[in-house]
Amino acid sequence: MSGGEDWVVFAQAAGATLVASGVTQSLATGRVTAAVALRATALPPGAHGMHDVLTLDDLRTVPGLSLAEETDG
C-alpha cells in the first residue's frame, strides 16, 4: 500500500478478527469523528471514549468505511 490512499486496520479479540478498510484515511477519520460528535450530544457531561459512544453497528453506517468480521479457527 505504499504511496496509496487505501488503509486497513485489524483488531483481534476473543477468537475473532475485525477488519476495517477504506480509502483516504483522513476522510474516514473525519467521518467517524463526526458520527461520534453527533451521538455525544446525548451523553452526560464528562469524558467518554469512542467505544462508549459508537458501537460496531454504528460504524457500519459511516459512509466509506467497510467492516468485516472473521472468525479464527
N, C-alpha and C positions, 0 to 999 in steps of 0.2 A: 503494500500500500504506500510505499514511499512516494511522496510528491503528489498524492491524490487527495481527494476530499472525502473519501469513504472512511467510515470509522466503525469499530465493533468493540463491544465490551462483553466479557464473560464473567458470570458470578456463579459460584458453586456452593451449595449447602444441602445438607440432608439428602444426599443421593440424587440431586437434580442439578441441572445446569440451565441457567437463563442466559440467553444470548440476545443482546440489543444491538441494533445496527442502523445505519443511515448514511446520509450524505451531508456534508457541510456541518461539522461538529459544532461550530459556534451558533449556527441557526438552530440546531437541535437543543443546545443548552438554553438558548433564549426561549424556545417554545416550552420546555419543561419548567423553566423559571416562571414564565407567565402563568402556566397552569397552577403552579404552587401558590403564586401570589393571589390568584383568583379564589382559591379554596381557603387560603389562610385567613381571609377576612372573616370567616365564620368561627375561627378558633378564639379561645380566651387569650388575653394579653400574656406575653411571655415568650420564651424561646421554644421553638419547635423544630425538630429535624424534618427533612424532606420525607423520610419514611413515615412520619406521623401525619403528614398532610396528604400524600398521594399513595394510593395502592398500585399494585401491578396492573389491575384492571383499568385504573385511571390512566396509567402510562400508555396503555394500548389505544387510547383515544387521542393521543398527541399526534398531530399531523407530521408525517415524515419520519416517524420513529417506528421501527419494526422490532417486535419482541417475539421470541420463540423459546419454548421450554423443551429441554431434552432430559430424559431420564437416564441415569447411569445404570449400567448393568448388563 
